[in-house]
Amino acid sequence: MSESPWPLKPLAELFKINGEQTFPAAHPCHEFVHYSIPAWDANGQPLVELGAAIESNKTAIKSESVLVSKLNPRKPRVAVIQRVEQRFCASTEFICYQPKRAAECLSFWGAYFSTGDFSRRLERVAIGSTNSHTRANPKETLSWLVPDPDSAEKEKIAEVFAVLNTTIQQTEAIVEKLKQVKQGLLHDLLTRGIDANGELRPSYEQAPHLYKESPLGRIPKGWKVLPVEECGKIITGSTPPSYAPYAWGDKTPFITPAEVTENGEIVMAERYVSERGHRYVRLLPLQTTLVVCIGSTIGKVGITGTFSCTNQQINAVVPSPAFEPSFLFHTIRQNISQLRAMAGLQAVPIVNKSSFGNLLVTKPGYDEQLEIAKRQSSISKRIEQEDAMLYKLRQQKIGLMNDLLTGRVRVTPLLAQSQ
């Protein structure tokens, strides 16, 4: 901060630390606005709880404040409280900074305390036995020098971040809404399908004559239920033996359940099998293939199109020409609970190949499979676009924080325009 264009002042000139305590449980029937670390991590908001539900002493908040987590400060948690009503309290894991000057721009300080520079300073003075339980010393922070722009510049910087934060929140809401729509749409597509007019088939309640009973419940007439062994070639993985260290190299990705994500993606493999090691594994072809975890993490399903191999806790399915791979991926995921039932209560749960082959899935006509996959892919791409926009906005915010809150980039031109 030595290069700051603004005057530097000890934090103690600008803020004091609130140490006033309250014990909400002494008022069991009263509601408290409770700022807790778990709630803040979950949704960035306080909880409204009865005093009976709040254990131990808390910091009593009776005036506008900025809360900064002293627990694990490498992860900034900052809350700006500008309007205080009765019975506000915060976990003692927050440092409660109260401004000494009237009409202080707390939004500016909320942004400043969220910067990587401030959190790194907190982290350097944190004490604790592990990274997950380190705590900063609140009183030590009062001697730190911090920049103190004039009020107009603080307000304009806060305004810039308010606009950006609103855009980020709106984009987050869009992404969350699209994910909910995708989940509901996928369920409808996999249980109702697409009719000859290209429309989502009416529900059973609307048109019961379009459906029939099956081992998987009601499905559209014309659909079949097949065991997965009739949907393609099943390949059970294996691991090179310990007496063949030369089997490992940099040739072929070795996929384990750890590389299969919950959303079906396969991340970069940690290990590779050498060409000499191919004799110990079963290779997946260079075409779209499904990988299904049948061992310790039963139920995860991934989709890959790379030349690779898997360990014995994965069964791969190479779809037959009668199945559109993306549709088969989704119908296996929809019916994956069967695998967990097959594993039963074994100490080390695993599904053998013959049992896996009996996993039941639905089979519409191929053209309908294509249309279902197309609809699902369309909304997935929309989510990816919004996710990319969200990532871009968050990176822009980080860049702006580094620039505006250090004074490297000034908002003076914006102030001139507003005047």
C-alpha positions in Angstrom: 0.0 0.0 0.0 3.1 2.3 0.1 2.3 3.4 -3.5 -1.2 4.5 -2.7 -2.1 8.0 -4.0 -4.3 8.4 -0.9 -3.3 9.3 2.7 -2.5 6.2 4.8 -3.9 6.0 8.3 -3.8 3.5 11.1 -7.1 1.5 11.0 -7.6 2.5 14.7 -8.2 6.1 13.5 -11.1 5.0 11.4 -12.6 2.1 13.2 -12.9 0.6 16.6 -13.5 -3.1 17.4 -16.9 -3.9 19.0 -16.5 -6.3 21.8 -19.9 -6.0 23.4 -21.4 -9.5 24.1 -25.0 -10.9 24.1 -26.4 -14.3 25.1 -29.4 -14.9 22.8 -30.4 -18.1 24.6 -31.4 -15.8 27.5 -34.2 -14.6 25.3 -35.4 -17.9 23.8 -38.6 -16.6 22.3 -37.2 -13.5 20.6 -35.9 -13.4 17.1 -32.3 -12.5 16.3 -30.7 -11.6 13.1 -27.6 -13.8 13.4 -24.5 -13.5 11.3 -22.8 -16.9 11.5 -19.9 -18.4 9.5 -21.9 -21.4 8.2 -24.8 -19.3 7.1 -22.6 -16.8 5.4 -20.7 -19.6 3.5 -24.0 -21.1 2.5 -25.8 -18.1 1.0 -24.0 -14.9 2.0 -26.9 -13.9 4.3 -27.6 -13.9 8.1 -30.2 -16.2 9.6 -33.2 -15.1 11.5 -33.4 -17.4 14.5 -35.0 -17.7 17.9 -32.7 -17.1 20.7 -33.3 -20.6 21.9 -31.6 -21.9 18.8 -28.4 -19.8 19.2 -25.8 -21.3 21.4 -23.0 -19.5 23.3 -22.2 -15.8 23.5 -22.3 -13.6 20.4 -21.2 -10.1 19.5 -24.0 -7.6 20.0 -24.4 -5.3 17.0 -26.1 -2.0 17.9 -24.8 0.3 15.2 -23.6 0.1 11.6 -20.6 -2.2 11.2 -18.4 -4.2 8.9 -17.9 -7.8 9.8 -14.6 -9.5 8.8 -14.1 -13.2 9.5 -11.0 -13.9 11.5 -11.4 -17.6 11.0 -9.4 -19.0 8.1 -8.8 -15.5 6.7 -7.4 -16.8 3.4 -11.1 -17.1 2.5 -12.5 -13.5 2.8 -15.9 -13.3 4.5 -17.1 -9.7 4.8 -20.6 -8.4 5.7 -21.6 -4.7 5.6 -24.4 -3.8 8.1 -25.7 -0.4 7.4 -29.1 -0.5 9.1 -29.4 -2.1 12.5 -32.6 -3.0 14.2 -33.2 -4.8 17.5 -31.4 -7.9 18.3 -28.6 -8.1 15.7 -25.7 -10.4 16.7 -22.7 -12.0 15.1 -20.5 -15.0 15.7 -17.4 -14.1 17.7 -15.4 -15.5 14.7 -16.1 -12.2 13.0 -14.2 -9.0 13.8 -16.8 -6.3 14.2 -15.4 -3.0 13.0 -17.5 0.1 13.9 -16.7 3.4 12.2 -15.5 6.3 14.3 -16.7 9.0 11.8 -20.2 9.8 11.0 -21.5 9.0 7.5 -18.6 6.7 6.7 -18.9 4.9 3.4 -19.1 1.3 4.7 -19.6 -0.2 1.2 -16.1 1.1 0.3 -14.7 -0.6 3.4 -16.6 -3.8 2.7 -14.9 -4.0 -0.7 -11.5 -3.0 0.8 -11.7 -5.7 3.5 -12.6 -8.3 0.8 -9.4 -7.6 -1.2 -6.7 -10.2 -1.4 -4.2 -7.7 0.0 -6.2 -7.4 3.3 -7.0 -11.1 3.6 -3.3 -12.0 3.0 -2.3 -9.6 5.8 -4.8 -11.3 8.1 -3.5 -14.7 7.1 0.1 -13.7 7.9 -0.9 -12.9 11.5 -3.3 -15.8 11.9 -2.5 -18.5 14.5 -3.7 -22.0 14.7 -2.7 -25.7 14.3 -4.1 -26.2 10.8 -5.1 -24.2 7.8 -8.8 -24.9 8.6 -8.6 -23.5 12.1 -6.4 -20.5 12.0 -7.6 -17.2 13.5 -6.3 -13.6 13.1 -5.7 -11.4 16.1 -8.3 -8.5 15.8 -6.4 -6.0 17.9 -3.3 -6.3 15.8 -5.1 -5.1 12.7 -5.8 -1.7 14.3 -2.2 -0.7 13.8 -2.2 -1.4 10.1 -2.0 1.5 7.7 -4.9 1.6 5.2 -5.8 4.0 2.4 -8.4 6.7 3.2 -9.7 8.4 0.0 -12.0 11.4 0.3 -15.7 10.7 0.8 -16.7 11.5 -2.8 -14.2 9.0 -4.2 -15.2 6.3 -1.8 -18.8 6.8 -2.8 -18.0 6.5 -6.5 -15.9 3.4 -6.0 -18.7 1.8 -3.9 -21.1 2.7 -6.7 -19.0 1.0 -9.3 -18.9 -2.2 -7.2 -22.6 -2.0 -6.4 -23.4 -2.1 -10.1 -21.0 -4.9 -10.8 -22.3 -6.9 -7.7 -25.9 -6.5 -8.9 -24.9 -7.8 -12.4 -23.1 -10.8 -10.8 -26.1 -11.6 -8.5 -28.5 -11.4 -11.5 -26.3 -13.7 -13.5 -26.0 -16.1 -10.6 -29.8 -16.1 -10.3 -30.1 -16.8 -14.1 -27.7 -19.7 -13.8 -29.5 -21.2 -10.8 -32.9 -20.8 -12.5 -31.6 -22.5 -15.7 -30.2 -25.4 -13.7 -33.6 -25.9 -12.1 -35.3 -25.7 -15.5 -32.8 -28.2 -16.9 -33.5 -30.6 -14.1 -37.2 -30.5 -14.6 -36.9 -30.6 -18.4 -34.6 -33.6 -18.3 -37.0 -35.5 -16.1 -39.9 -34.7 -18.5 -37.8 -35.6 -21.6 -36.7 -39.0 -20.0 -40.2 -39.9 -18.9 -42.5 -38.4 -21.5 -40.3 -37.9 -24.6 -41.0 -36.0 -27.8 -44.0 -36.7 -29.9 -44.3 -36.8 -33.7 -45.0 -33.0 -33.8 -41.7 -32.2 -32.0 -43.5 -31.3 -28.8 -43.1 -32.6 -25.3 -45.5 -35.5 -25.0 -48.6 -34.7 -22.8 -48.3 -36.1 -19.2 -49.9 -39.3 -18.1 -52.6 -37.3 -16.3 -53.4 -35.4 -19.5 -53.3 -38.4 -21.9 -53.1 -41.8 -20.1 -53.7 -43.6 -23.4 -50.2 -42.6 -24.6 -48.5 -44.6 -21.8 -48.0 -48.1 -20.6 -46.7 -49.8 -17.5 -43.1 -51.1 -17.4 -40.5 -52.3 -14.9 -39.4 -48.7 -14.7 -42.9 -47.3 -14.2 -45.0 -45.6 -16.8 -43.3 -45.0 -20.1 -44.6 -43.8 -23.5 -46.1 -46.5 -25.7 -43.5 -47.4 -28.3 -40.6 -47.2 -25.8 -38.8 -50.3 -24.7 -37.1 -51.3 -21.5 -33.7 -53.0 -22.0 -30.9 -54.3 -19.8 -27.7 -52.3 -20.3 -26.0 -55.4 -21.7 -28.2 -55.0 -24.8 -27.4 -51.4 -25.2 -23.7 -51.8 -26.1 -20.5 -53.5 -25.3 -19.5 -53.6 -21.6 -15.8 -53.3 -20.7 -14.7 -53.9 -17.1 -11.5 -52.1 -16.2 -8.4 -53.4 -14.5 -5.3 -52.1 -12.9 -1.7 -53.1 -13.9 -0.1 -55.4 -11.3 2.4 -54.1 -8.8 5.1 -56.4 -10.3 4.9 -54.5 -13.6 6.0 -50.9 -12.7 6.9 -50.4 -16.4 3.2 -50.5 -17.1 2.9 -46.9 -16.1 4.0 -44.1 -18.4 2.6 -41.2 -20.4 0.7 -43.0 -23.2 -3.0 -43.7 -22.2 -5.1 -41.9 -19.6 -6.0 -44.2 -16.7 -9.5 -43.2 -15.5 -10.6 -44.0 -11.9 -13.8 -42.9 -10.0 -11.8 -39.8 -8.8 -11.7 -38.5 -12.3 -15.4 -38.8 -12.9 -17.3 -35.7 -11.7 -20.8 -35.5 -10.4 -22.0 -33.7 -13.5 -20.6 -36.4 -15.9 -17.3 -34.7 -16.9 -14.0 -36.5 -16.8 -11.1 -34.5 -15.5 -7.5 -35.0 -16.5 -6.2 -38.3 -15.3 -3.5 -38.4 -12.6 -1.8 -41.5 -14.1 -1.2 -42.9 -17.5 -0.5 -46.4 -18.8 2.5 -47.0 -21.0 2.2 -48.9 -24.3 3.9 -51.9 -22.7 1.2 -51.7 -20.0 -1.7 -52.2 -22.5 -1.5 -55.9 -22.0 -2.8 -55.4 -18.4 -5.8 -53.2 -19.1 -8.8 -53.2 -21.4 -8.7 -50.2 -23.7 -11.7 -48.0 -24.5 -12.2 -47.2 -28.2 -11.8 -43.8 -29.7 -15.5 -43.2 -29.7 -18.1 -41.8 -27.3 -18.1 -44.2 -24.3 -19.9 -44.1 -21.0 -18.0 -44.9 -17.8 -20.1 -46.0 -14.8 -18.6 -46.2 -11.3 -19.4 -49.6 -9.7 -17.1 -49.6 -6.7 -16.6 -47.3 -3.7 -18.5 -44.4 -5.4 -21.3 -46.3 -7.0 -23.5 -44.3 -9.3 -21.3 -41.7 -10.9 -21.6 -41.7 -14.7 -19.2 -40.0 -17.1 -18.9 -39.7 -20.8 -15.7 -39.7 -22.8 -14.5 -39.9 -26.3 -10.8 -40.3 -25.8 -8.6 -43.4 -26.1 -8.2 -44.5 -22.5 -8.6 -47.2 -20.0 -10.2 -47.6 -16.5 -9.6 -49.3 -13.2 -11.7 -52.2 -11.9 -14.1 -49.9 -10.1 -15.5 -48.8 -13.5 -17.6 -50.5 -16.1 -17.5 -48.8 -19.5 -20.4 -49.0 -22.0 -19.7 -48.6 -25.7 -23.1 -47.7 -27.1 -24.5 -49.8 -29.9 -25.7 -48.0 -33.1 -29.2 -48.2 -31.8 -28.4 -45.7 -29.0 -27.6 -42.0 -29.2 -24.7 -41.8 -26.7 -25.9 -38.7 -24.9 -29.4 -40.2 -24.4 -27.9 -43.4 -23.1 -25.8 -41.4 -20.7 -28.9 -39.6 -19.3 -31.1 -42.7 -19.1 -28.4 -44.6 -17.2 -28.0 -41.7 -14.8 -31.8 -41.6 -14.3 -31.9 -45.2 -13.3 -28.7 -45.5 -11.4 -30.4 -46.2 -8.1 -30.6 -49.8 -9.3 -26.9 -50.2 -9.0 -26.9 -49.1 -5.4 -29.5 -51.7 -4.7 -27.4 -54.4 -6.4 -24.4 -53.6 -4.2 -26.6 -54.1 -1.1 -24.9 -53.9 2.3 -21.5 -55.2 1.4 -18.6 -54.0 3.5 -16.9 -53.0 0.3 -19.7 -52.1 -2.1 -19.1 -53.2 -5.7 -21.4 -54.4 -8.6 -20.1 -57.3 -10.6 -20.3 -57.3 -14.4 -23.2 -59.7 -14.7 -25.3 -57.7 -12.2 -24.3 -54.5 -14.0 -25.5 -55.9 -17.3 -29.0 -56.2 -15.8 -29.3 -52.5 -15.1 -32.6 -51.5 -16.9 -32.9 -48.4 -19.1 -35.5 -47.0 -21.5 -35.2 -47.0 -25.3 -37.2 -44.7 -27.5 -36.8 -44.7 -31.2 -33.5 -43.4 -32.4 -34.9 -40.2 -33.9 -36.6 -39.4 -30.6 -33.4 -40.1 -28.7 -31.7 -37.5 -31.0 -34.3 -34.9 -30.3 -34.2 -35.5 -26.5 -30.4 -35.2 -26.6 -30.7 -32.0 -28.7 -33.1 -30.4 -26.2 -30.9 -31.3 -23.3 -27.8 -30.1 -25.0 -29.4 -26.7 -25.9 -30.1 -25.8 -22.3 -26.7 -27.1 -21.2 -25.0 -24.8 -23.7 -27.1 -21.9 -22.4 -25.9 -22.7 -18.9 -22.3 -22.9 -20.0 -22.6 -19.4 -21.7 -24.1 -17.9 -18.5 -21.4 -19.6 -16.4 -18.7 -18.2 -18.7 -20.3 -14.7 -18.3 -20.4 -15.2 -14.5 -16.7 -16.2 -14.5 -15.8 -13.2 -16.6 -17.7 -10.8 -14.3 -16.0 -12.3 -11.2 -12.6 -11.9 -12.8 -13.5 -8.3 -13.7 -14.4 -7.6 -10.1 -11.1 -9.0 -8.9 -9.3 -6.8 -11.4 -11.3 -3.8 -10.4 -10.7 -4.4 -6.7 -6.9 -4.6 -7.3 -7.1 -1.3 -9.4 -9.7 0.9 -7.7 -9.0 -0.1 -4.1 -5.3 0.6 -4.4 -5.7 3.8 -6.4 -3.8 2.5 -9.4 -6.9 3.4 -11.4 -8.7 6.5 -10.2 -12.4 7.2 -10.5 -11.7 10.9 -10.8 -13.0 11.0 -14.4 -16.3 9.5 -13.3 -16.5 12.1 -10.5 -15.9 14.9 -13.0 -18.7 13.5 -15.3 -21.2 13.3 -12.4 -20.4 16.9 -11.5 
